[in-house]
């Protein structure tokens, strides 16, 4: 979509997230990201308070992955700002990375390292006590049913096992913020349930979670709030109850389809 098309697109009402401003762990303020003549994100703003589980929703190509890369300091916004715990996500990206645990949709590991070696290397790079960290995450490793395969080459893991190892990597330094890109892709039903149980438990201990998914029922069950973006623009944000009230619809899937239908016309 070209810049003129985005700027002339009709605005869709967005309800506000209840907690914003100084209480937010994540503040995304008027963020635009442009690649040449293409606008990937246009004037996106929302906040995520500490301890909240927030679902980031949008069709394929809506800008979710670009937003995650901006959060991680991999990309710099064309304009606007992303502030994480008072730090600029790009200008202070080394410090910010210590606060974030990131799970990408398709985790990739060195072909010559075992799962255990991947974890030990990551712990060492974070400057942590490696034996202490491995002891601390051992129960979680067992719970994720990775213990028997942890000494095998990570590159040979199934997609679901790579996701589980990726979650361990994201959590091993006890981050303030978990950013999860389609975390349950490749997982079976049992593993998906366990995955979300762990996310809920982590959030109850004060960790903030921002994750993208196409599974609306999981967002309804797990998240307190949701953000919907479409064609690079934010079209709705708020608690699940606020979204239902604002659009007079009970189903989050119906709300999502209503707000993203313009791109299919």
C-alpha positions in Angstrom: 0.0 0.0 0.0 1.4 3.4 -1.0 1.6 6.3 1.5 -1.2 8.3 -0.2 -3.6 5.3 0.0 -2.9 4.8 3.7 -3.3 8.5 4.5 -6.6 8.7 2.7 -8.0 5.5 4.2 -11.1 6.0 6.4 -10.5 6.0 10.1 -12.0 3.2 12.2 -12.9 4.1 15.8 -10.5 2.6 18.4 -11.4 2.2 22.0 -8.6 3.1 24.4 -6.7 0.6 26.6 -7.6 1.4 30.2 -4.1 1.8 31.6 -1.8 4.1 29.7 0.8 6.8 30.2 3.4 6.5 32.9 2.1 3.1 34.2 2.9 1.5 30.8 5.9 -0.9 30.5 5.6 -0.6 26.7 4.6 2.7 25.0 4.3 2.9 21.2 3.8 6.5 20.3 2.8 7.6 16.7 5.1 5.0 15.1 5.5 5.0 11.4 7.8 2.7 9.5 8.5 3.2 5.8 10.5 1.0 3.4 11.1 3.1 0.4 7.7 4.1 -1.0 5.9 1.4 1.1 4.4 2.2 4.5 4.5 -0.9 6.7 3.2 1.0 9.8 1.4 4.3 9.9 0.9 6.4 13.1 0.5 3.4 15.4 0.0 4.2 19.1 -0.8 2.0 22.1 0.5 1.1 25.6 0.8 -2.1 27.5 0.9 -1.9 31.3 3.1 -4.2 33.5 1.7 -7.7 34.0 -0.8 -7.5 31.2 -1.2 -10.2 28.5 -2.0 -8.3 25.3 -2.8 -10.0 22.0 -1.6 -8.4 18.8 -4.0 -9.3 15.9 -3.9 -8.6 12.2 -4.1 -10.3 8.8 -1.0 -11.5 7.1 1.0 -8.5 6.0 -0.7 -6.2 8.5 2.6 -5.1 10.1 2.9 -7.3 13.2 6.3 -8.7 12.4 7.6 -5.2 11.6 6.3 -3.9 14.9 8.1 -6.7 16.7 11.3 -5.9 15.0 11.0 -2.3 16.0 10.3 -3.4 19.6 13.5 -5.5 19.5 15.6 -2.6 18.2 16.3 -4.5 15.0 14.6 -1.7 13.0 14.4 2.0 13.6 11.1 3.8 13.3 10.8 6.3 10.5 9.0 8.5 13.0 7.5 8.2 16.4 9.0 6.4 19.4 8.9 3.0 21.2 9.7 3.2 24.9 10.2 0.1 27.0 10.5 0.6 30.7 11.7 4.2 30.1 14.3 3.2 27.4 14.2 4.0 23.7 13.9 0.6 21.9 16.4 1.5 19.2 18.7 4.1 20.7 19.2 2.0 23.9 18.6 -1.4 22.3 21.4 -3.2 24.1 19.8 -2.4 27.5 16.4 -3.1 26.1 17.3 -6.6 25.0 18.1 -7.4 28.6 14.5 -6.7 29.4 12.9 -8.6 26.6 12.5 -12.3 25.9 11.7 -12.8 22.2 10.3 -15.9 20.5 10.1 -15.7 16.8 7.7 -17.6 14.6 10.4 -19.9 13.2 13.3 -20.2 15.7 16.7 -21.0 14.1 19.6 -22.5 15.9 23.2 -23.3 15.2 23.4 -26.7 13.5 26.4 -27.8 15.6 24.9 -27.0 19.1 22.7 -29.2 21.2 19.6 -27.8 22.9 21.6 -27.7 26.2 24.5 -25.8 24.6 22.1 -23.3 23.0 20.7 -22.5 26.5 24.1 -22.4 28.1 25.5 -20.1 25.4 22.5 -17.7 25.8 22.9 -17.6 29.5 26.6 -16.8 29.2 25.9 -14.1 26.7 23.4 -12.5 29.2 26.2 -12.6 31.8 24.3 -15.0 34.0 25.6 -17.8 36.2 25.2 -20.7 33.7 24.9 -23.6 36.2 22.5 -21.7 38.3 20.3 -20.8 35.3 20.3 -24.4 34.0 19.3 -25.6 37.4 16.5 -23.0 37.6 15.0 -23.9 34.2 15.4 -27.6 34.6 11.8 -28.1 36.0 10.4 -26.0 33.1 12.5 -28.1 30.7 10.9 -31.2 32.1 7.4 -29.7 32.0 7.9 -28.9 28.3 9.1 -32.5 27.7 12.4 -31.4 26.4 14.6 -33.1 29.0 15.1 -36.3 27.0 16.2 -34.5 23.8 18.1 -31.6 25.4 21.5 -33.0 24.4 20.5 -33.7 20.8 21.3 -31.2 18.1 18.7 -28.4 18.2 18.6 -28.1 14.4 17.2 -31.6 14.3 14.3 -30.8 16.5 10.7 -30.8 15.2 9.1 -27.5 14.7 7.2 -27.9 18.0 10.3 -28.8 19.9 12.1 -25.7 18.5 9.2 -23.6 19.7 9.6 -25.0 23.2 13.4 -24.5 23.2 12.8 -20.9 21.9 10.4 -20.3 24.9 13.1 -21.5 27.3 15.6 -19.1 25.7 13.1 -16.3 25.9 12.5 -16.9 29.6 15.9 -17.9 30.9 17.0 -14.4 31.9 13.6 -13.6 33.6 12.7 -10.7 31.3 10.2 -8.0 32.2 8.6 -8.4 28.7 7.9 -11.4 26.6 7.3 -10.8 22.9 6.0 -13.9 21.2 5.4 -14.1 17.5 2.8 -16.8 16.7 4.0 -18.9 19.7 1.8 -22.0 19.2 2.4 -22.5 15.4 3.6 -26.1 15.1 2.4 -27.2 18.5 -0.1 -30.0 19.2 -3.2 -29.4 21.3 -1.6 -30.6 24.5 1.5 -28.5 24.0 -0.5 -25.5 23.1 -2.5 -25.7 26.4 0.8 -26.1 28.3 2.3 -23.2 26.5 -0.5 -20.9 27.4 -0.6 -22.1 31.0 3.0 -21.1 31.3 2.3 -17.7 29.8 -0.5 -17.1 32.3 1.6 -18.1 35.2 4.5 -15.9 34.1 2.1 -12.9 33.7 0.7 -13.6 37.2 4.2 -13.1 38.5 4.4 -9.7 36.9 5.9 -10.3 33.5 4.2 -8.4 30.6 3.3 -10.5 27.5 2.7 -9.2 24.0 2.0 -11.9 21.5 0.6 -12.3 18.0 -1.7 -15.1 16.9 -4.5 -15.9 14.5 -6.4 -18.0 17.1 -9.1 -15.6 18.3 -10.4 -18.1 21.0 -7.0 -18.2 22.6 -6.9 -14.4 22.8 -10.4 -14.4 24.4 -9.4 -16.9 27.0 -5.9 -15.7 27.7 -5.6 -12.0 27.1 -6.9 -9.1 29.2 -6.5 -6.7 26.2 -6.1 -6.9 22.4 -4.7 -4.6 19.7 -5.8 -5.0 16.1 -3.9 -3.6 13.1 -4.8 -3.8 9.5 -2.8 -2.5 6.4 -0.3 -0.9 8.7 -2.8 1.1 10.7 -4.2 0.5 14.2 -7.9 -0.1 14.0 -8.8 -1.1 17.5 -7.3 -1.4 21.0 -8.8 -2.1 24.4 -9.9 -4.7 26.8 -11.9 -7.6 25.4 -15.0 -6.3 27.2 -14.4 -2.8 25.8 -14.0 -4.1 22.2 -17.2 -6.1 22.5 -19.1 -3.1 23.8 -17.7 -0.7 21.3 -18.7 -2.8 18.3 -21.8 -4.4 19.7 -20.4 -7.9 19.0 -19.8 -10.7 21.4 -17.2 -12.7 19.3 -13.7 -11.3 19.0 -13.5 -13.1 15.6 -16.5 -11.1 14.4 -14.9 -7.9 15.6 -11.7 -8.8 13.8 -13.5 -9.6 10.5 -15.5 -6.4 10.7 -12.4 -4.2 11.2 -10.2 -5.9 8.6 -12.9 -6.5 5.9 -11.9 -3.3 4.0 -8.8 -4.9 2.6 -10.8 -7.7 1.0 -13.1 -5.4 -0.9 
